Amino acid sequence: MAIPRKEALKRLKGHAPTIEKHFRKIAADPTNWSVLHWIGEINEWIRQMEEVLPHVGVKTAQKWRAQIEEWNAKLRS
């Protein structure tokens, strides 16, 4: 299914601040019982972002892939 570039960018830009907010919550309280839930949400948003990458163009997709890889590295650490 083709997604207009504008819609794909909206999705990418919409998830990014929420992902960062969740990382801040995890860093502020790593023993919180919600950490696993927050990680699950981050993983789902990243999955959704990866789905729309083919619709934003090569250069833009490369930029977002780099950001997604950075977030994935944070999740692994």
C-alpha positions in Angstrom: 0.0 0.0 0.0 1.4 3.4 -1.0 1.5 6.0 1.7 2.0 9.7 0.6 5.4 11.0 1.7 3.7 13.8 3.7 1.7 11.2 5.8 4.8 9.0 6.3 6.8 12.0 7.5 3.9 12.9 9.8 4.0 9.5 11.4 7.8 9.6 11.8 7.8 13.0 13.4 4.9 12.1 15.5 6.5 9.1 17.2 9.9 10.6 17.7 9.0 12.9 20.7 7.0 10.2 22.4 9.9 7.7 22.1 12.3 10.3 23.6 9.8 11.0 26.4 9.7 7.3 27.2 13.5 7.0 27.3 13.5 10.0 29.7 11.0 8.2 32.0 13.0 5.0 31.9 16.3 6.9 32.7 14.5 8.8 35.5 13.1 5.7 37.2 14.7 2.5 35.8 13.1 0.4 38.5 9.5 1.5 37.8 7.1 -1.3 37.2 6.1 0.3 33.9 9.6 0.1 32.3 8.8 -3.1 30.4 5.6 -1.5 29.2 7.4 1.6 28.0 10.0 -0.5 26.2 7.2 -2.4 24.5 5.6 0.8 23.3 9.0 2.1 22.0 9.5 -1.1 20.1 6.0 -0.9 18.5 6.5 2.8 17.5 9.9 1.9 16.0 8.2 -1.0 14.1 5.6 1.5 12.7 8.3 3.9 11.8 10.2 1.3 9.9 7.1 0.4 7.9 6.8 3.9 6.5 10.5 4.5 5.7 10.2 3.3 2.1 7.7 6.1 1.5 9.9 9.1 2.5 12.7 8.9 0.0 16.2 7.5 0.2 18.0 10.3 2.0 15.3 11.0 4.5 15.0 7.2 5.2 18.7 7.0 5.8 18.5 9.8 8.4 15.6 8.1 10.2 17.2 4.7 10.0 20.2 6.2 11.8 17.9 7.6 14.5 16.1 4.3 14.8 19.4 2.4 15.2 20.4 4.8 17.9 17.2 4.1 19.8 17.6 0.3 19.3 21.1 0.6 20.7 19.7 2.3 23.8 17.2 -0.5 24.2 19.9 -3.1 24.1 22.1 -1.3 26.7 
